[in-house]
Amino acid sequence: MSFSLVHVALQTPSHSGVGDLLSYTSERPLSPGTLVRVPLGTREVLGVVWDADEAPGELPDGATLRPIAGVLDGVAPLDASWRRLVGFAARYYQRALGEVALAALPPQLRDLGPEQLARRLRRPAKGAGDDSRTIENIALSAEQESARARISSEKGPFLLFGSTGSGKTEVYLRCVQEMLEADPAAQALVMVPEINLTPQLEERFAGRFAPRFGPGAVASLHSGMTNPQRLASWLAAHSGSARIVLGTRMAVFASLPGLKLIVVDEEHDPSYKQQEGARYSARDLAIWRGREQGAKVILGSATPSLESWYASRPATAEDPEGGRYVRLHMPSRIGAGALARVRRVDMNQQPRRTVFSAPLLQAITERVARGEQSMILLNRRGYAPVLHCVDCGWKSDCPHCSAHQVFHKTDRTLRCHHCGHTVRVPFHCPACGSPDIHPMGKGTEQLEEQLGTLLREVLRPDRTPARIARIDADTTKAKGALEAQLAQVHSGEVDVLVGTQMIAKGHDFRRITLVAAVQPDGALFSSDFRAAERLFALLMQAAGRAGRDAAYMAAQAVHGTQPEMWVQSFHTQHAVFEALRKHDYEAFAAQQLKEREEAAMPPFSYQALVRADARTQEVAQGFLTAATAAAHATQLPGLPDGTVILFPPVPLTIQRVANVERAQMLMESSSRTTLQRFLAAWQPILQATRSQPEHKGLIRWLVDVDPLAI
């Protein structure tokens, strides 16, 4: 009996030591990329055929290869470009091939057999559109048209550096339209950093393209969808019936055989970096995929990451080649709308424990009275970060983590935001019995409550009381809650919106004229060298929510209304706030890049972290120390000549989570290639070190290439 030998990628973690591919037999030849069901131990699992050998005849003596259990014939094989993307991601981010490949597929595929999938595929597809219909376009500004024309005529990749409200989304829409009309098989991938931004983007794209290309032409892919919805969208993209795929970072792995354009909106956002499993950067993979698959790539942001900004630097006499990206600048707001005026309040001059300074409170009051909206930003949910006993100093520490349990007043709980441990708020101090326990610090819940008290006598133009709403992870847990709350803001039912960073990104609020950051100082003196960059981006994005509608602002001008961004700080002269006051991203980026270059930090060097999780901190650090010693003893690439530097292991900032101790060590190199060669050679040493008896308490280890948080 003839058979084929097939090598299958399966979901096995990199630290399991199983290997990248497992071999099975098949009664018929199978193309690479075919989805199959195979036995693995006592289970039957989904796999992807990665390679196949024709092997006529019987198995060699002693061979125990098992046959595949079934073939998912209803799904066309995943093409070579998709497999190359997965292979590159696995190599670069130091993960097992099958782990990346299977994580990129919709979860429901793992549970469906060939017959179940066949039934699923028999469901009717959405109808086609009307090819004769003309798409109604909005007139482009001169800056938008210039950007569109250059994207059309040049190769890229492109960094679309446009201020908030400059109309970047309309440029994306035009580029997608141009591509779809030029090629009937072309597909576009448009990514956003947060799930909550997907519905409004889907509405714009569907409204523009569904009448012509059909209701199934636009599909979404993100983790907020049900498993059947994700499978349907993935199949539509894989078959080519979905011409446009909108999604979060996971969408970078969507199977798109006709891919011609990739858009990464808000490309600076750290949400594009996966923080569990394979720690890939969807933005960086989008660049690689575009180059490999011949698709144009547009990165868009008002506050680009310093890596992208540096990569788009223009050529100069000292640097004749410049960066590898094309920088396109759109500095003006649509409709001649003004950028928010930045006003700083020195909290050193305010009474102690002041949350809302008198000038800020007066400005909010005036806007409520005129029917305008305000937005208050505090990147800390809950009522207070910690409860504290005045008598003995007890604090609401989490018993399982080296972190505090956060006080949530709404449901009277103390909740750890790291492990989820939740208890009722005690009536007395658990340590000394004193009833004198108080909240310390501020969270969005407390801000909402205090504003309710401060504005209780403030009336709107219709003589009704001011209405305050809060949007954060606690208020948006229920399905559809976020959409309902955003709809209230858009309709004008909310006068003051309090929230975390999730309200500062991408939302097109038309009536907000004032934005305030009440406690932004925490990030100014962080040990993380990217903290200032993240804070500046967050504040610039938040400022961009004010005064977006030029027509509305013109109508309110009779009241003297100007869009404003208020910053309350104890360090008002800090360089971050100085650059924010001038809306001068370029000056901020130049100063930050100068500091980074002097310190040999990214983008002028390349980094990776190895993290170890163990029952004790000693075991975690001992594993990393032993693996480092073995790397030096083996003279791994980059160590003899010092091009790879290994730093000593240290505990993480929050070193214990869910009773697991965490340690990490950093490595740096001036050469990305050398660092990659070192990491690849170090993998078997890490595996071998783990198996030694003295590291028995080690739970897991992982590699994070190009880490965003150190």
C-alpha positions in Angstrom: 0.0 0.0 0.0 1.4 3.4 -1.0 1.3 6.3 1.4 2.6 9.9 1.7 4.7 11.1 4.6 3.3 14.5 5.8 4.9 16.8 8.3 2.3 18.7 10.3 2.5 21.8 12.5 0.6 21.4 15.7 0.0 23.7 18.7 2.8 22.8 21.0 4.5 25.5 23.2 8.1 26.3 22.4 9.2 25.3 26.0 7.6 21.8 25.6 10.6 20.5 23.6 8.3 18.6 21.2 9.7 20.2 18.1 8.3 22.2 15.2 6.7 19.5 13.1 5.4 15.9 13.7 5.2 13.3 10.9 2.2 11.3 10.0 1.2 9.0 7.1 -1.6 9.8 4.6 -3.2 7.5 2.1 -3.3 10.2 -0.5 -1.0 13.1 -1.4 -1.7 16.3 0.5 -0.6 19.8 -0.5 1.3 22.0 2.0 -1.2 24.2 3.8 -3.9 21.6 4.0 -5.8 21.5 7.3 -6.0 18.0 8.8 -7.1 16.3 12.0 -4.4 14.2 13.5 -3.9 12.0 16.7 -1.7 13.5 19.4 -1.4 11.3 22.4 -4.9 10.4 23.4 -6.5 13.4 21.6 -7.3 14.3 18.1 -6.2 17.9 17.2 -6.1 20.3 14.3 -2.8 20.6 12.3 -1.5 22.3 9.2 0.4 20.2 6.6 3.7 22.1 6.3 5.6 19.7 4.1 5.1 16.3 2.4 7.3 13.5 1.0 6.2 10.9 -1.5 7.1 7.6 0.3 5.8 4.6 -1.6 6.0 1.2 0.1 5.9 0.1 3.7 7.3 1.9 6.7 10.8 1.1 7.8 11.2 -1.5 10.6 10.5 0.0 14.0 8.7 3.1 12.7 5.6 4.0 14.6 4.1 6.8 12.5 0.4 7.2 12.9 -2.0 8.0 10.1 -3.8 11.3 9.9 -7.4 11.1 11.1 -9.1 13.3 8.5 -8.7 16.1 6.0 -10.7 19.4 6.1 -11.3 19.3 2.3 -13.8 22.2 2.5 -11.1 24.7 3.2 -8.5 25.4 0.5 -4.9 24.9 1.5 -3.2 27.9 3.2 -1.0 29.5 0.6 2.8 29.7 0.6 2.9 33.4 1.6 0.8 32.7 4.7 3.1 29.9 5.7 6.2 32.1 5.1 4.6 34.8 7.4 4.0 32.2 10.2 7.5 30.7 9.7 9.1 34.1 10.0 7.1 35.1 13.0 8.0 31.8 14.8 11.7 32.2 14.0 11.9 35.9 14.9 9.9 35.8 18.1 11.5 32.5 19.2 8.3 30.4 19.3 7.3 27.0 18.0 6.1 27.0 14.4 2.8 25.1 15.3 2.1 27.4 18.2 2.1 30.4 15.9 0.3 28.7 13.1 -2.6 27.3 15.1 -3.0 30.5 17.2 -3.5 32.3 13.9 -6.5 30.1 13.0 -10.0 30.6 14.3 -10.6 28.6 17.5 -13.7 26.9 16.1 -11.7 25.2 13.4 -9.9 23.2 16.2 -13.2 21.6 17.2 -14.8 20.9 13.8 -14.3 17.6 12.0 -14.6 17.3 8.2 -18.3 16.6 8.3 -19.2 19.4 10.7 -17.1 21.9 8.7 -18.9 20.7 5.5 -22.3 21.5 7.1 -20.9 24.9 8.2 -19.8 25.7 4.7 -23.2 25.0 3.2 -24.7 28.1 4.9 -25.6 30.7 2.3 -23.1 33.5 1.7 -24.1 37.2 1.8 -25.3 38.6 -1.5 -23.3 40.5 -4.0 -23.4 44.3 -4.4 -24.2 46.4 -7.5 -21.1 46.8 -9.6 -22.8 49.7 -11.5 -23.1 51.8 -8.4 -20.8 54.8 -8.0 -19.2 55.3 -4.6 -20.0 58.7 -3.1 -16.8 60.2 -2.0 -16.0 63.2 0.2 -13.9 65.9 -1.4 -10.3 65.6 -0.2 -8.2 68.4 1.1 -5.0 69.3 -0.6 -3.0 67.5 2.1 -5.2 64.4 1.8 -5.0 64.4 -2.0 -1.2 64.7 -1.9 -0.9 61.8 0.5 -3.3 59.6 -1.6 -1.4 60.4 -4.8 2.0 59.5 -3.3 0.7 56.3 -1.9 -0.7 55.5 -5.3 2.5 56.2 -7.2 5.2 55.2 -4.8 6.2 51.9 -3.3 6.3 52.7 0.5 6.0 51.6 3.2 4.3 54.9 4.2 4.1 56.6 7.6 1.1 58.9 7.4 1.9 61.5 10.0 -1.4 63.4 10.4 -2.6 65.5 13.3 -5.7 64.3 15.1 -8.7 65.3 13.0 -6.6 65.7 9.8 -8.7 63.0 8.0 -6.4 60.0 7.9 -9.3 57.6 7.8 -10.6 59.2 4.6 -7.2 58.7 3.0 -7.4 55.0 4.0 -10.8 54.7 2.4 -9.7 56.3 -0.8 -6.6 54.0 -1.1 -8.7 50.9 -0.4 -11.3 52.1 -3.0 -8.6 52.7 -5.6 -7.1 49.2 -5.0 -10.5 47.4 -5.1 -11.5 49.1 -8.3 -8.2 48.3 -10.0 -8.2 44.6 -9.2 -11.4 42.4 -8.8 -9.4 39.9 -6.7 -7.6 42.4 -4.5 -8.0 42.5 -0.7 -7.2 45.0 2.0 -6.3 44.6 5.7 -7.1 47.5 8.0 -6.0 47.2 11.6 -6.9 49.2 14.7 -5.4 48.8 18.2 -8.6 48.3 20.3 -11.7 46.2 19.9 -13.9 49.2 20.8 -12.7 51.1 17.7 -13.7 48.3 15.3 -17.5 48.9 15.2 -17.3 52.6 14.2 -14.6 51.8 11.6 -16.7 48.9 10.2 -19.7 51.2 9.9 -17.7 53.7 7.8 -16.2 51.0 5.6 -19.5 49.1 5.1 -21.3 52.3 4.4 -18.8 53.2 1.7 -18.2 49.8 0.1 -21.1 47.4 0.8 -23.6 49.0 -1.7 -21.1 48.4 -4.5 -19.2 45.3 -3.4 -21.9 43.6 -1.3 -22.6 43.2 2.4 -20.1 40.4 2.7 -17.3 42.6 1.3 -16.3 43.9 4.7 -15.5 41.5 7.5 -14.1 42.0 11.1 -11.7 39.9 13.0 -11.1 40.4 16.7 -11.3 38.6 20.0 -14.6 40.2 21.0 -16.4 38.2 18.4 -18.1 34.8 19.1 -16.2 31.7 17.7 -18.8 31.2 14.9 -18.5 34.9 13.9 -14.7 34.6 13.8 -14.8 31.5 11.8 -17.2 33.0 9.3 -15.0 36.1 8.9 -11.8 34.0 8.5 -13.4 31.8 5.9 -14.6 34.9 4.0 -11.1 36.3 4.0 -9.5 33.0 3.1 -11.8 32.4 0.2 -11.4 36.0 -1.1 -15.1 36.9 -0.8 -14.3 39.4 2.0 -12.5 42.2 0.1 -11.7 44.2 3.3 -10.8 42.8 6.6 -10.9 45.0 9.7 -9.4 43.8 12.9 -7.1 44.1 15.9 -3.5 42.7 16.1 -4.7 39.1 15.5 -5.9 40.1 12.0 -2.3 40.4 10.8 -2.3 36.6 10.5 -5.6 36.4 8.5 -5.3 34.3 5.3 -5.7 36.9 2.5 -4.6 35.4 -0.8 -5.3 38.6 -2.7 -3.7 41.0 -0.2 -2.6 44.3 -1.9 -2.9 46.9 0.9 -2.3 46.9 4.7 -3.3 49.9 6.9 -2.1 50.0 10.6 -4.1 52.9 12.2 -2.7 54.4 15.4 0.5 52.5 14.7 2.2 53.8 17.8 -0.3 52.0 20.1 1.3 49.3 22.4 -1.8 47.2 21.9 -0.3 46.0 18.7 2.3 44.0 20.7 0.9 40.7 21.9 1.7 40.1 25.6 0.8 36.4 25.9 2.2 33.3 24.1 4.1 34.4 21.0 4.9 38.0 21.8 4.7 39.4 18.2 4.3 43.0 17.1 1.4 43.1 14.6 2.8 46.4 13.2 6.2 45.0 12.5 4.7 41.8 11.0 2.5 44.0 8.8 5.6 45.7 7.4 7.3 42.3 6.8 4.1 40.8 5.2 3.6 43.8 2.9 7.2 43.5 1.6 7.0 39.7 1.2 3.5 39.6 -0.4 3.9 42.7 -2.6 1.3 44.8 -0.7 1.5 48.4 0.1 1.6 49.3 3.8 0.4 52.5 5.5 1.2 53.2 9.1 -1.0 56.1 10.4 -0.6 58.2 13.6 -0.6 61.7 15.0 2.1 60.5 17.4 4.2 57.8 15.6 6.3 55.4 17.6 9.9 56.6 17.7 10.9 53.4 15.8 8.6 54.3 12.9 9.5 58.0 13.1 13.2 57.2 12.9 12.6 54.7 10.1 10.9 57.5 8.1 13.6 60.1 8.5 14.4 62.0 5.3 17.8 61.7 3.7 20.4 64.4 4.7 24.0 65.1 3.8 25.1 63.2 6.9 22.6 60.4 6.3 22.2 60.2 2.5 20.0 57.0 2.5 17.6 58.2 5.2 14.9 55.8 6.5 13.2 53.0 4.7 9.7 54.4 5.1 8.2 57.3 3.2 6.9 60.0 5.5 3.7 61.8 4.5 2.7 64.8 6.5 -0.9 66.1 7.1 -0.6 68.8 9.8 -4.0 70.5 9.2 -7.4 69.6 10.7 -10.3 69.1 8.3 -12.5 72.2 8.1 -9.9 74.5 9.4 -10.6 73.3 13.0 -8.1 74.5 15.6 -6.0 72.2 17.7 -6.8 72.3 21.4 -5.1 75.1 23.4 -3.1 73.4 26.2 -3.5 74.9 29.7 -1.3 73.8 32.5 -2.3 74.0 36.2 0.5 73.8 38.8 -0.8 71.6 41.5 1.9 72.9 43.9 -0.2 76.1 44.0 -3.4 74.3 44.8 -4.8 73.3 48.2 -3.5 69.8 49.4 -5.5 66.8 48.1 -7.2 68.9 45.4 -8.5 66.7 42.6 -10.1 69.3 40.4 -8.4 72.7 40.6 -10.7 75.7 40.8 -9.9 77.0 37.2 -10.5 73.5 35.7 -13.8 73.1 37.6 -14.9 76.6 36.4 -14.1 75.7 32.8 -16.1 72.4 33.0 -19.0 74.3 34.6 -19.1 76.9 31.8 -19.1 74.2 29.2 -22.0 72.3 30.8 -24.0 75.5 31.0 -23.4 76.0 27.2 -24.4 72.4 26.3 -20.9 71.4 25.4 -19.1 68.2 26.5 -16.0 67.7 28.6 -13.8 64.6 28.9 -11.7 63.8 32.0 -8.9 61.3 31.6 -7.4 59.2 34.5 -5.6 56.0 33.5 -6.6 54.2 36.7 -9.9 52.4 37.2 -11.7 51.6 40.5 -12.4 54.0 43.3 -9.0 54.1 44.9 -5.7 52.2 44.3 -5.5 51.0 47.9 -7.3 51.0 51.3 -5.2 52.1 54.2 -5.5 51.8 58.0 -4.7 55.1 59.8 -3.8 53.4 63.1 -1.5 50.5 62.1 -0.6 51.2 58.5 -2.2 48.1 57.0 -2.8 48.3 53.2 -5.1 46.2 51.0 -2.3 44.1 49.6 -3.3 41.1 47.4 -2.4 37.8 49.2 -1.3 36.3 45.9 0.6 39.2 44.2 3.1 41.9 45.1 0.4 44.5 44.3 -2.5 46.2 46.1 -6.1 45.2 45.8 -8.0 48.1 44.3 -11.0 49.5 46.1 -14.2 49.4 44.0 -16.9 51.3 45.8 -19.8 50.4 43.4 -19.9 46.8 44.5 -17.9 47.2 47.8 -15.1 44.9 46.8 -11.3 44.9 46.9 -10.1 43.5 43.6 -6.6 42.6 42.3 -6.3 43.8 38.7 -3.4 41.2 38.2 -4.8 37.9 39.4 -8.5 38.8 39.8 -8.7 37.9 43.5 -11.7 39.6 45.0 -13.0 40.0 48.6 -15.6 42.2 50.3 -14.4 45.4 51.8 -13.8 44.8 55.5 -15.6 46.9 58.1 -12.6 46.9 60.3 -8.8 46.7 59.7 -7.9 43.0 59.4 -4.6 43.7 61.2 -5.6 45.8 64.3 -9.4 45.9 64.2 -9.6 49.7 63.8 -12.6 51.0 61.9 -10.5 53.9 60.7 -9.7 52.6 57.2 -9.6 55.0 54.2 -9.1 55.0 50.5 -5.7 56.3 49.2 -5.3 57.7 45.8 -7.9 58.3 43.0 -9.6 56.1 40.4 -12.2 56.8 37.8 -15.0 55.7 40.1 -14.0 58.3 42.7 -13.6 61.0 40.0 -17.1 60.3 38.8 -18.5 60.5 42.3 -16.6 63.8 43.1 -17.7 65.4 39.9 -21.3 64.5 40.7 -21.0 66.3 44.0 -19.1 69.3 42.6 -21.5 69.8 39.6 -24.8 68.9 41.4 -26.1 72.5 41.1 -24.8 73.1 37.6 -27.6 73.1 35.0 -27.6 72.4 31.3 -29.2 74.9 28.8 -32.5 73.0 29.2 -32.3 73.6 33.0 -31.7 69.9 33.8 -28.8 68.8 36.0 -25.4 68.0 34.5 -25.1 64.3 33.5 -21.8 62.5 34.2 -20.8 59.1 32.7 -17.8 56.8 33.2 -16.3 54.5 30.6 -13.6 52.0 31.7 -13.0 48.3 31.8 -15.5 48.0 34.8 -18.4 49.7 33.1 -18.1 48.0 29.7 -17.9 44.3 30.8 -21.4 43.5 29.6 -21.9 42.7 25.9 -23.0 45.9 24.0 -22.3 48.1 27.1 -19.5 50.1 25.4 -21.5 50.7 22.2 -24.5 51.9 24.3 -22.4 54.3 26.4 -20.6 55.7 23.3 -24.0 56.3 21.7 -25.0 58.3 24.7 -21.9 60.5 24.4 -22.5 61.0 20.6 -26.1 61.9 21.1 -25.3 64.6 23.7 -26.9 62.8 26.6 -23.6 63.0 28.6 -22.1 66.3 29.6 -18.9 65.1 31.3 -17.3 61.8 30.4 -14.8 60.3 32.8 -12.6 57.4 31.7 -9.3 55.6 31.2 -7.1 55.6 28.1 -9.9 53.7 26.2 -11.8 57.0 25.7 -8.7 58.8 24.4 -8.1 56.7 21.3 -9.7 57.3 17.9 -13.2 58.2 19.0 -14.8 60.9 16.9 -16.8 62.8 19.6 -18.3 65.9 17.9 -19.3 68.0 20.9 -16.3 67.7 23.2 -14.6 71.1 23.6 -12.5 70.4 26.8 -10.3 67.5 27.7 -8.5 67.3 31.1 -5.7 65.0 32.4 -6.0 65.2 36.1 -3.1 63.1 37.4 -0.6 62.3 34.6 2.6 62.7 36.6 3.0 59.0 37.4 4.6 58.2 34.1 7.2 61.1 34.2 9.7 59.3 36.3 9.2 55.7 35.5 12.2 53.3 35.2 10.8 52.3 31.7 12.6 54.4 29.1 9.4 54.4 26.9 7.2 55.9 29.6 7.5 59.5 28.4 6.8 58.5 24.9 3.6 56.6 25.9 2.5 59.5 28.1 3.0 62.1 25.4 1.1 60.0 22.8 -1.8 59.4 25.2 -2.1 63.2 26.0 -1.8 64.2 22.4 -4.4 61.7 21.4 -6.7 62.8 24.2 -6.2 66.5 23.2 -7.3 65.5 19.8 -10.8 64.5 21.0 -11.5 68.3 21.7 -12.9 70.5 18.9 -13.0 67.9 16.2 -16.1 69.3 14.5 -15.2 72.6 12.9 -18.8 73.4 12.1 -19.9 72.9 15.7 -16.9 74.9 17.0 -17.8 77.7 14.6 -21.4 77.7 16.0 -20.1 77.8 19.6 -17.6 80.6 18.8 -20.3 83.2 19.7 -19.8 82.0 23.3 -16.1 82.4 23.1 -15.6 78.6 23.0 -12.1 77.3 22.1 -11.0 73.6 22.3 -8.9 73.2 25.3 -6.6 70.5 26.9 -6.1 71.0 30.6 -3.1 69.3 32.3 -2.9 69.3 36.1 0.7 68.5 37.2 3.2 69.1 39.9 5.8 69.3 37.2 4.3 71.7 34.6 7.6 72.6 33.0 8.5 69.0 32.2 9.6 68.5 28.6 6.6 66.3 27.9 4.2 69.1 28.8 6.3 71.8 27.0 6.1 69.8 23.7 2.4 69.1 24.3 1.7 72.8 24.8 3.1 73.5 21.3 1.6 70.3 19.8 5.1 69.8 18.7 5.6 66.1 18.2 8.7 66.6 16.0 10.6 68.5 18.7 9.6 65.9 21.3 10.7 63.0 19.0 14.0 64.8 18.2 14.8 65.2 22.0 13.8 61.6 22.8 15.8 60.2 19.9 18.9 62.2 20.9 18.6 60.7 24.4 18.1 57.2 23.0 21.1 57.5 20.7 23.3 58.6 23.5 22.2 55.7 25.7 22.3 53.2 22.8 18.6 52.4 23.3 16.1 51.3 20.6 15.8 52.2 17.8 19.6 52.5 17.9 20.0 49.0 19.4 17.9 45.8 19.6 16.6 44.2 22.7 15.1 40.9 24.0 14.0 39.8 27.4 14.0 36.3 28.9 11.5 35.9 31.7 11.3 33.0 34.1 8.3 32.2 36.3 8.9 29.9 39.3 7.6 29.1 42.8 10.4 31.2 44.4 12.4 34.2 43.2 15.6 32.2 43.9 14.7 29.5 41.4 13.6 32.0 38.8 16.8 34.0 39.0 18.9 30.9 39.4 17.6 29.5 36.1 18.4 32.7 34.3 21.9 32.9 35.9 22.7 29.3 35.0 21.5 29.8 31.4 23.7 32.9 31.2 26.7 31.0 32.5 26.1 28.2 30.0 25.8 30.7 27.1 29.2 32.2 28.0 30.7 28.8 28.4 29.5 27.7 25.0 30.7 31.0 23.4 27.4 31.7 21.7 27.3 34.1 18.8 27.8 37.7 19.8 29.3 37.0 23.3 33.0 36.6 22.5 33.2 40.0 20.7 30.7 41.7 23.0 28.2 42.5 20.3 25.5 40.9 22.5 25.4 42.1 26.1 23.6 40.1 28.8 22.5 41.9 31.9 22.0 40.2 35.3 18.5 38.8 36.1 16.2 41.0 38.3 12.7 40.7 39.6 9.9 42.2 37.5 8.3 45.4 38.9 5.4 43.4 40.1 7.4 40.3 40.9 4.7 38.0 42.2 1.4 37.4 40.4 -1.0 34.6 41.4 1.6 33.2 43.8 4.1 32.9 40.9 7.5 34.7 41.3 8.7 36.4 38.1 12.3 37.4 37.1 13.7 38.7 33.9 17.0 39.5 32.2 17.7 41.9 29.4 20.0 41.4 26.4 21.0 44.1 23.9 22.9 44.2 20.7 23.7 46.8 18.0 22.9 44.2 15.4 19.4 42.7 15.0 20.9 39.7 13.0 23.5 39.0 15.7 20.9 39.1 18.4 18.7 36.7 16.5 21.6 34.3 15.9 22.3 34.4 19.6 18.7 33.7 20.7 18.3 30.8 18.2 21.5 29.2 19.5 20.5 29.8 23.1 17.1 28.0 22.8 18.5 24.5 23.3 20.6 25.7 26.2 17.5 27.1 27.9 15.7 23.8 27.3 18.6 21.8 28.8 19.0 24.2 31.7 15.4 23.8 32.6 15.7 20.0 32.9 18.4 20.3 35.6 17.2 19.2 39.1 18.1 22.5 40.8 15.5 24.2 38.6 12.7 21.9 39.5 10.5 24.8 40.8 10.6 26.5 37.4 7.1 26.8 35.9 7.9 28.3 32.5 10.3 30.6 30.7 9.7 32.7 27.6 11.5 35.0 25.3 10.2 38.5 24.4 11.9 40.0 21.3 11.6 43.8 20.9 9.9 44.2 24.3 7.8 47.3 24.9 7.9 47.2 28.7 11.1 46.6 30.7 
